[in-house]
């Protein structure tokens, strides 16, 4: 009514914003937003809540520790933490130094993908999506024999990791496409281990893999656009199609990434579904909590690193989590910040190990610093024991092998 009256008296001063769609403007905005997201990820890495959330994803999410507040994390925050762990270990470990550039590229794609979700100006969404798709398509086209590309992917609140490997057979280039997923959709679209895998909720699932894909039969940009953005468009809440798809995706009946990959890569591009019988590292346990944004990288490490380097990586992540919690606690004491009531209670309760054993179930749902620190130490000890057992076993084999030479 007010708008109608203002139009009558000529007082409607609403001005539609003018947008400059020149390449220079979009490129400048693109760079500014990318710097903003990277800076935010670096700052969040040191913030109290983000430290606790990252520690939960690193060391506690797969140990039976439960916390609603610490579950779920952004794609950029998770891969930012993974990349820092790899960079810290790359000087000592040759195998990890070789995958550092691979994860740097994945970090770049994760930032660009999240930028398409976070940009507030709806008129810039399409240009940003185009720049992201151009980067992915150029990276895929430039893959040589044995080259790999990691692409973090997130939709409907769930994150998976996709890996594309290029192979040249008789002068013809093919792709192998993998999906690392321990949550939504893996119980339906992945192969379960064992004869009763389909009805066993604790069965391990195999990495989803399609081999022998012919890239020449794929309209790459259209395929990538449909893959990354078909189910993440900004629609109105009352759209019935979105309402139905959200229910089916929540139940795990039609997680869109698998449906699209099967149609485009198997039916259209001649790919074949791969089943590994004698490869134990390709079978993984499902996630016990909302740690999908970090768990998918752990699955990749387990499958692609040697067993001893994988164990070293797990120990390193737990040590990093412990060090960050200690720094967080020291920062509290240096700044003389008033601790929360939960922290005060926990500092008194955690003095005795007997109290922990008695009240395990109740304490595992706490988010205070002392409780997290206690369980992180426990997880680190467990991982170190596994690493020591593996190293001692390896030393025995080396001594045995040297005697026969």
N, C-alpha and C positions, 0 to 999 in steps of 0.2 A: 504494500500500500504506500509506504513511504517513497519507494522508488518511482511509483506511478505519479505521485504528487510532485516529486522533484523534477520529473520529466516535463510535466505541464508548465511549471514555472521556470523551466530552463536552468535548474540548479543541479542537474546531474553531472557531477564532475569526475565520474569514474573514468579512468584512463587505462586502456589495456596496455600492458608492458610491451615494449618493442624488443625483439630479440635479434641479435646479429648472428647469422648462421654461416658467416665466412669461415674458411678453414683455419685462419689464424686465431679467431676468437675461440672456436671449439678446442683447438689444440692448447691454447693458453689455459682455458678453464679446466681441461683434462689434466694438465700437468699440476695445476694448483690443487685440484682435488686429490690427486694421487699423493702429492707431498703431505697434504692434510691427513690422509688416512695412514700413511707411513709414520708420521709424527705421533698421531694418536695411538697407534699400536706400540710405539716405543715408550710413550708415557704410561700407557696402561700396564706395560710389562713391570713397572715399579709400583703401581698403585696397590693398596692393601687388598681390596676385593679381587682384583685381577690376579694378584700373586696367589691368593688362596684358591681361586678357581683353576689357575694353571697347575698348581701343585696337585689338586684333586684329579685333574685330567692326566698328569704325568705319572703319578705314583699310587693313587688311592682308588681310582674309579674301578679298576679291575681286581681289587683286593677285598671286595665285599663292603667297603666303606660307603655309606649312603648319605647324601645331602641334597635336598631339593634346590637350595639356593645356589649351590656351586655347579649344578649340572648345566650343560649347554654352553657353547662358546662360539665366537665368530670364526669364520674361515681364516681371516688374516691373523687374528691373535694366536690361533693354534699353530699355524705354519711359521709364524714369526718366532715362536718359542722353539719349534723343531729345528729351524735353521740355525738359531743361536747354539743349540746343543751340538749340531754337526760342525759348525765353525770352530767351536772350542775343542772338539776331538780330532779335527782333520789334520792338525800338526803332528799328532802322535799316531794316527791310524791312516794308512795309505788307502784302504778300501773306502773309508768315509770321505777322504779328500777327493776321491774320484766322483762321488755323487753330489759334491757340494754345488757345482754349477747346475746340476739337474734340479736341485731344490731351490736354487736362486731363481731359476726360470719359473718354477711352480709358484714361488712367492710373488713374483711379478704378475702372473696370471690371476692369482687369488686377489691381489689388490685391485686389479682392473675389473674383475668379476664383481667384487663387493661394491666397487664404485658405481656400477650400473644399478645396484639395489639402493644405494644410499642417497644418490643425487636427488635433491628436492625439486629442482626445476624439471617438470615433466617434458618440456620441449627439448631438453638435452638428453633424455633417456635414449632415444633412437640413435643419435650420433655417437654416443658413448658405447652403445651395444655394437655398432658397426666397427668402431676402433678395436674393441675387444675381439670380435670375430675375425677381423683382419689379422691381428696378432697371432691368434690360434691357428688360423688356416695357413699363414706363412710359415709358422713353426712346424706344422705337420708336413707341409710340402718340402721343407728343407731337410727332413730327416734322412740320413744316409743309412746304409746297411748296419744294423745293430744299434742305431740311435734310438733314444727314448724321450718321451715327453710326458710329464705328469701334469694333470689338470684337476684341481680341486673343484668339486661340484656340489652345490647345495640347493635344495628346494623343499618346501613344506617343512622347514625346521629340521631337516636331516642332511648330513654331509657325507659324501663318499669321495673316494679318490679314483680317478681314471688314469690308466697308463696305456700309451700307444707305443709299440715297438715296431720299427721298420725292418723288413727282411727282403733281401734280393735273392731270388731263386731263378736260375737260368736267365738272368738278365731282366726278370720281371719283378717289380716292386710290390710287396704285399705288406699288410699291417696285421699285428696282433693287438687286440683291444681287451684290456682287463678292467674289472671294477672291484676295488677293495672296499668291502662293506661288512660291518658286523652288526647292523641294526635292521631298520625297516626294509623289507623286501628280500633280505638274504635268506629267510626261512622258506620262501616260495620259489625264488628264481635261481638260487644257488643249489648245487648238489650237496646233499647231506651225507655224512660219513656213516657207514654201517647199514645193514639190511633194514633196520627199523628207524632210519634217520628221519623219515618224514613225520613220524608220530612221536619222536623223541625230542622234547624241547631243549635238551642239553647237548644234542649232537653237534659236532663240528661241521662247518660249512666250507665248501671249496671256493676259492677265488673264481669269480665269474670271468670266463675267458672265451673269446672268439678269435680264431686264427684263419689265415688264408684270405684275408679281405682284399679285394681288388679296389684300390683308391680311384681308378679311372671310371668306375661305375657309380661313383658318388658325386652328387652335386654338393661340394664341400660346404659352401657358405650357407646354403639352405638347410643342409643336414645339421650343421652346428647351431644355427639360429633356432631350429626346432628343438634341438637337444637342450640347449642352455636356457632358452627363454619362453618356450611354448607354455610351460606350466607355472611361470612366475610373473605373468603379466598382471598389472595393477587393475583389477576388476572391482566392480561395486559389490558390496557385501551381500546384497540381495540377489545376485545372479544365481539362478538355480543350478546351472552347470558347474559353477565353482563349488557350490554347497555339496553337490553329489560327489564330485571328485575329491573334495577334502575328506569326506567320510570314508570313501573307498581307499584313499591313500593312507589314512590313519589306521585302517584295518590291515593294510599291507597287501591288498588285492591287486592293485594296479600302480605300483610305484613307477612313474613315467619313464625313467631312464632305461629300464630293461625293455619295456614295450617298444620304445623307439629304436634301441640298438638291435633288437631281434629283427624288426622289419627292415631297417636300412642296411644292416651289415650282413645278415644271414640271407634273407630273401632276395634283396636287390643286389648286394655286392658279392655274393657267393661265399661268404664266410661259413666256417663250421664251428660248432660248439665243442670245446675241449673238455675232456674228462681225464683227470690225473688219478691213476690208481696207486702208483708207487712213489708219490711225492708228499711226504707228511707235512712239509712246511707250507703247502698250498691249502691246508685245512686249518681253520681258525675257530676259536671259541667266540660266541656272541658276546656283545657288550652287556655288562650288568647294570650300567647306569647311563645317563645322557652324556657320554664322552665321545660321540661319533666323530667330532671334528679333529680329535687327536688319535683316536683308536685306528683310523684308516691308515695313518702313517706308520703306526706300530706294526700293522699287518704287512705293510710293504717292506719294512725293515726285516721282519722275520723271514719273509720269502726270498729276499734278494741279497741279504748279507750272509756271510758264513755264521755258523752257530755261535762261535766264540765271540765274534765281533758284535753279534746281536745281543749277547749277554752283557758285553762291555757297554754297549749303548744303553741298555736298560739300567745298569748300575749308574752310569753317568747321569741319566735323567733323574734318578732318585736322589743322587748327591746334589745335583743342581737345585732340586726342589727343597732339600734340607737346608742348603746354604741360603736360599732366598727367604725361607721362613726364619732362620736365625737373624738375618739382616733386618727383616721386618720387625722382629722382637726387639733388636737393639735400637732400631729407629724409634720405637715406642718409648724406650727407657731414656734415650738421649733427649728427645723432644719433651719428655715429661708429660705425655698425653695421658689423660685419665683413661685407664682401661675399662672395657665394658664389664658388666656384672658377670657375664658368662666367662670372661677371661679370668676374673678374680676367683670364681668358683673352681674353674679348671686347674688353675695353678696350685690350689690347695689339694684338690682331689687326685691329681696326677702324680703326687709324690710317692704313692705306694702302688706297686705293680699288682698287689692283691686286689686293690679297688678296681683296677682296669679289668681284671679277669671276671670280677663279680658283676660289674655293670657294663659289660662289653656292648650289648645291644643298644643301650641308651646313649652311651658315649659316642658310638659310631655315627650318630645323627647330629653331632655338634659341629659347629663351624669355627670355634675359637682357635687362636693361634697355637696354644699349648697342646690341644687335642690333635690338631693336624700334625704338629711336630712329632708327637709321640707315634702316631701311625705311620708317618713318613720314615722314621727311624726303623720301625718294624718292617716296612716294605723294603727298605735298603738292605737290612740284614738278610732278609729272605733272598733277595737278588744276588747279594754277594756270596751267599752259601752255594747257590746254583752255579755261579761263575767259578768259584774255587773248585767245586767238584768236577766241572768240565775241564779246567786247566790241569788238575791232577791226573785225570783220565788221559788227557792228551800227552802229558809228560811220560806216562807209563808206555803208551804206544810208541813214542819217539825212542825211548830207551830200548824197547823190544825190537824196534826196527833197526836200530844201530848195531845190536848184537848179531843180526843176521847178515850184515854187510861185510 
